[in-house]
Amino acid sequence: IWSLGITVGEMLNCGNPPWPPFPGAAHAFMHIASDAGVPIIPTHVSPLGADFIRKCTMRDPKLRASAAELLGHEWLQVDIDS
């Protein structure tokens, strides 16, 4: 689920990573692993899209949304009658 949130964030950010550039991989890994290491959500993402990414990337896995919950997320719902 974490990887899904990161991938969606990267796709919405034109392939750019969800963290600012770091001088080396070690700095990036330390930032990602820290409690403050939440991904940066692109500003142009809708509130529902941002909510989806946040639910995927909750630090505590017990608080993170399940696949079933995410499948029912409003951001993924498509109105095929429109």
Residue pairs with C-beta under 8 A, 6 or more apart in sequence:
1 56
1 64
1 65
1 66
1 67
1 70
2 56
2 57
2 64
4 56
4 70
5 39
5 52
5 53
5 54
5 55
5 56
5 57
6 18
6 39
6 56
6 57
8 49
8 52
8 53
8 56
9 18
9 39
9 40
9 41
9 42
9 53
9 57
10 16
10 17
10 18
12 42
12 44
12 45
12 49
13 42
17 28
18 39
18 40
18 41
19 28
19 31
19 32
19 37
19 39
19 40
20 40
22 28
22 31
31 37
35 59
38 54
38 57
38 59
39 53
39 57
41 49
41 50
41 53
41 54
45 53
46 75
48 73
48 74
48 75
49 75
51 73
51 75
52 70
52 73
52 75
52 76
55 64
55 65
55 69
55 70
55 73
56 64
56 65
56 70
57 64
58 64
58 65
65 73
70 76
